[in-house]
């Protein structure tokens, strides 16, 4: 059996490479759909639903979230998104301020006190900054990080050509002033923070995602796969369903528009 495993290993590696390339191609294709991928649809929040805001990452748009958004919606989650510019290359601090306004808008619509926030890649850093620096602990129940470079990532060097358009790429580098600032503050109590990482993610290696005191799940995928793999959507959905308390009784329904 061991000899057979050795013989089949090259084919398995090739198969993973093909799948990862396909996920990367899907990421590019969906990102190019931009921020207006579909009209807003009415939905209802009741005692069984907890609102969730999804954030896209660097060099991405709301379109990159479309598949994950759809899969979470099919699981019964009420999903919102927050476009972070025509394409996300700007200052993470400014993006966090935009997210703060979006969260307040959702809570005002629903009459709830707290919601869940999940960010992919640099979107997770936006969420962390909101949590630590902009009072997000008052409004968040959970913060999920998907392939987020909490310690920075050297792959951001590939995006330095976008620096004239925004600070995002330079802020993503290890030991940048932004990463140092964000790391200097502890996680505030009262908000559950978790991270899901891919063991084949070369853009944000697992070592770059370390965050003290945070539950981490490692899955067999790459950076783009964190948005497209069923296993990721299922794991994320299961975590978000745990201890669901929306603050609205099951007999109450709040109609909103995403």
C-alpha positions as CSV (number, residue, x, y, z in Angstrom):
1,X,0.0,0.0,0.0
2,X,2.8,2.4,0.8
3,X,4.5,1.6,-2.6
4,X,1.1,2.3,-4.3
5,X,0.8,5.6,-2.4
6,X,4.3,6.6,-3.6
7,X,3.4,5.7,-7.2
8,X,0.2,7.7,-7.1
9,X,1.6,10.8,-5.3
10,X,2.6,12.7,-8.5
11,X,-0.9,12.3,-9.9
12,X,-2.4,13.5,-6.6
13,X,-0.1,16.5,-6.5
14,X,-1.0,17.3,-10.2
15,X,-4.7,16.9,-9.4
16,X,-4.5,19.4,-6.5
17,X,-2.6,21.8,-8.7
18,X,-5.3,21.6,-11.3
19,X,-8.1,22.2,-8.7
20,X,-6.2,25.1,-7.2
21,X,-5.7,26.7,-10.6
22,X,-9.4,26.3,-11.2
23,X,-10.2,28.0,-8.0
24,X,-7.9,30.9,-8.8
25,X,-9.5,31.3,-12.2
26,X,-13.0,31.3,-10.6
27,X,-11.8,34.0,-8.2
28,X,-10.6,36.2,-11.1
29,X,-13.8,35.6,-13.0
30,X,-16.1,36.5,-10.1
31,X,-14.0,39.5,-9.0
32,X,-14.4,40.9,-12.5
33,X,-18.2,40.9,-12.0
34,X,-17.6,43.9,-9.8
35,X,-19.7,45.2,-6.9
36,X,-23.1,45.1,-8.5
37,X,-23.5,41.5,-9.3
38,X,-27.2,41.2,-8.5
39,X,-30.1,43.4,-7.4
40,X,-30.8,43.5,-3.6
41,X,-33.5,41.0,-2.6
42,X,-35.9,41.3,0.3
43,X,-35.3,38.9,3.2
44,X,-36.5,38.3,6.7
45,X,-34.7,38.0,9.9
46,X,-36.4,36.0,12.6
47,X,-35.3,34.2,15.8
48,X,-33.5,31.5,13.9
49,X,-31.3,33.8,11.8
50,X,-28.2,35.8,12.7
51,X,-27.2,38.5,10.3
52,X,-23.7,38.2,8.8
53,X,-21.6,40.7,6.9
54,X,-19.0,39.4,4.5
55,X,-15.9,41.4,3.5
56,X,-13.8,40.8,0.4
57,X,-10.0,41.0,0.3
58,X,-7.2,42.8,-1.5
59,X,-7.6,43.3,-5.3
60,X,-11.1,42.0,-5.0
61,X,-14.8,43.1,-5.3
62,X,-18.1,41.9,-3.9
63,X,-18.2,39.6,-6.9
64,X,-15.5,37.4,-5.4
65,X,-17.9,36.6,-2.5
66,X,-20.8,35.6,-4.6
67,X,-20.4,31.8,-4.3
68,X,-19.7,31.8,-0.6
69,X,-22.6,34.3,-0.1
70,X,-24.9,32.0,-2.0
71,X,-23.9,28.8,-0.1
72,X,-24.3,30.5,3.3
73,X,-27.7,31.9,2.3
74,X,-28.7,28.3,1.3
75,X,-27.8,27.2,4.8
76,X,-30.2,29.8,6.2
77,X,-27.9,32.6,7.1
78,X,-28.9,36.2,6.3
79,X,-25.9,37.5,4.4
80,X,-24.9,41.1,3.7
81,X,-21.8,42.4,2.0
82,X,-19.9,45.7,2.1
83,X,-18.1,46.8,-1.1
84,X,-14.7,48.3,-0.3
85,X,-14.2,50.6,-3.3
86,X,-14.3,49.7,-7.0
87,X,-11.4,47.3,-6.2
88,X,-9.9,46.9,-2.8
89,X,-6.5,48.4,-2.7
90,X,-7.1,51.3,-0.3
91,X,-6.2,52.2,3.3
92,X,-7.4,49.4,5.6
93,X,-8.3,52.0,8.3
94,X,-10.6,53.8,5.9
95,X,-12.2,50.5,4.8
96,X,-12.8,49.7,8.5
97,X,-14.7,53.0,8.9
98,X,-16.8,52.1,5.9
99,X,-17.6,48.7,7.6
100,X,-18.5,50.4,10.8
101,X,-21.2,52.4,9.0
102,X,-22.4,49.3,7.2
103,X,-22.7,47.4,10.5
104,X,-24.6,50.2,12.1
105,X,-27.0,50.3,9.1
106,X,-27.7,46.6,9.3
107,X,-28.3,46.8,13.1
108,X,-30.6,49.7,12.6
109,X,-32.6,47.9,10.0
110,X,-32.9,44.7,12.1
111,X,-33.3,46.1,15.6
112,X,-30.6,43.7,16.7
113,X,-27.7,44.5,19.1
114,X,-24.9,42.4,17.5
115,X,-24.1,40.5,14.3
116,X,-21.3,38.3,12.8
117,X,-18.5,39.6,10.6
118,X,-16.4,37.5,8.3
119,X,-13.5,38.8,6.2
120,X,-11.4,37.1,3.5
121,X,-7.7,37.9,3.3
122,X,-7.2,41.7,3.8
123,X,-10.9,41.9,4.6
124,X,-10.1,40.1,7.8
125,X,-7.6,42.8,8.7
126,X,-10.4,45.3,8.1
127,X,-12.5,43.4,10.5
128,X,-9.8,43.2,13.1
129,X,-9.1,46.9,12.9
130,X,-12.8,47.6,13.3
131,X,-13.0,45.2,16.3
132,X,-9.9,46.6,18.1
133,X,-9.8,50.3,17.1
134,X,-13.3,51.4,16.2
135,X,-15.5,49.9,18.9
136,X,-16.5,46.9,17.0
137,X,-16.6,44.8,20.2
138,X,-19.9,46.5,21.0
139,X,-21.6,45.3,17.9
140,X,-20.0,41.9,17.0
141,X,-20.9,38.5,18.2
142,X,-18.2,36.7,16.2
143,X,-15.4,37.7,13.8
144,X,-14.3,35.1,11.3
145,X,-11.0,35.4,9.4
146,X,-10.5,33.5,6.1
147,X,-6.8,33.3,5.1
148,X,-6.1,36.6,6.9
149,X,-2.4,37.7,7.2
150,X,-2.6,38.8,10.8
151,X,1.2,38.9,10.8
152,X,1.5,40.3,7.3
153,X,2.5,38.5,4.1
154,X,5.5,38.9,1.8
155,X,3.2,38.1,-1.2
156,X,2.0,41.7,-0.8
157,X,5.3,42.7,-2.6
158,X,3.5,41.5,-5.8
159,X,1.0,44.3,-5.4
160,X,3.3,47.3,-4.7
161,X,2.6,48.6,-8.2
162,X,-0.8,49.5,-6.9
163,X,0.6,51.8,-4.1
164,X,-0.3,55.0,-6.1
165,X,-3.9,53.8,-5.9
166,X,-4.0,53.0,-2.2
167,X,-2.0,51.9,0.9
168,X,-3.3,48.4,1.0
169,X,-0.3,46.5,-0.4
170,X,2.3,48.3,1.8
171,X,0.1,47.8,4.9
172,X,0.0,44.0,4.3
173,X,3.7,43.6,4.5
174,X,5.2,42.0,7.7
175,X,6.4,44.5,10.2
176,X,4.6,47.4,8.4
177,X,3.4,50.2,10.6
178,X,-0.1,49.0,10.2
179,X,0.6,45.4,11.2
180,X,2.6,46.6,14.2
181,X,-0.2,48.9,15.3
182,X,-2.8,46.2,14.9
183,X,-0.7,43.7,16.8
184,X,-0.1,46.1,19.7
185,X,-3.7,45.9,20.9
186,X,-5.1,42.7,22.5
187,X,-8.4,41.2,21.3
188,X,-11.3,42.8,23.3
189,X,-13.4,40.4,25.4
190,X,-16.9,39.4,24.5
191,X,-16.3,38.6,20.8
192,X,-15.4,35.1,19.6
193,X,-12.7,35.3,17.0
194,X,-11.8,32.3,14.8
195,X,-9.7,31.8,11.7
196,X,-10.0,29.3,8.8
197,X,-6.8,28.8,6.7
198,X,-5.8,26.7,3.7
199,X,-2.8,24.4,3.9
200,X,-2.0,25.1,0.3
201,X,-2.3,28.8,0.5
202,X,1.0,30.3,-0.7
203,X,-0.3,33.9,-0.8
204,X,-1.0,33.8,2.9
205,X,0.9,30.9,4.4
206,X,-0.5,29.4,7.6
207,X,2.4,30.9,9.6
208,X,1.2,34.4,8.6
209,X,-2.3,33.8,10.0
210,X,-1.2,33.2,13.6
211,X,-3.2,35.2,16.2
212,X,-2.8,34.5,19.9
213,X,-5.9,33.1,21.6
214,X,-7.8,32.4,18.4
215,X,-9.4,29.1,17.4
216,X,-7.9,28.0,14.0
217,X,-9.2,25.5,11.5
218,X,-6.9,24.3,8.7
219,X,-8.5,22.9,5.6
220,X,-7.0,21.4,2.4
221,X,-7.4,24.3,0.0
222,X,-5.6,27.4,-1.3
223,X,-6.3,31.1,-0.9
224,X,-9.1,31.3,-3.5
225,X,-10.5,28.0,-2.3
226,X,-11.4,29.6,1.0
227,X,-14.2,31.4,-1.0
228,X,-15.2,28.5,-3.3
229,X,-14.8,25.2,-1.5
230,X,-17.9,23.5,0.0
231,X,-15.9,22.3,3.0
232,X,-15.0,25.9,3.9
233,X,-18.6,27.1,3.5
234,X,-19.9,24.1,5.6
235,X,-17.3,24.7,8.4
236,X,-18.0,28.4,8.4
237,X,-21.7,27.9,8.5
238,X,-21.5,25.4,11.4
239,X,-19.4,27.8,13.5
240,X,-21.9,30.7,12.8
241,X,-24.8,28.5,13.8
242,X,-23.4,27.7,17.2
243,X,-25.2,29.4,20.1
244,X,-27.3,31.5,17.7
245,X,-29.0,34.4,19.6
246,X,-30.3,37.0,17.3
247,X,-32.1,39.2,19.8
248,X,-35.4,38.9,18.0
249,X,-38.1,36.5,19.2
250,X,-39.1,33.7,16.7
251,X,-42.5,35.3,16.4
252,X,-41.1,38.6,15.1
253,X,-40.0,39.1,11.6
254,X,-38.0,42.1,10.3
255,X,-38.1,42.7,6.5
256,X,-34.9,44.2,5.2
257,X,-33.1,44.7,2.0
258,X,-29.5,43.6,1.5
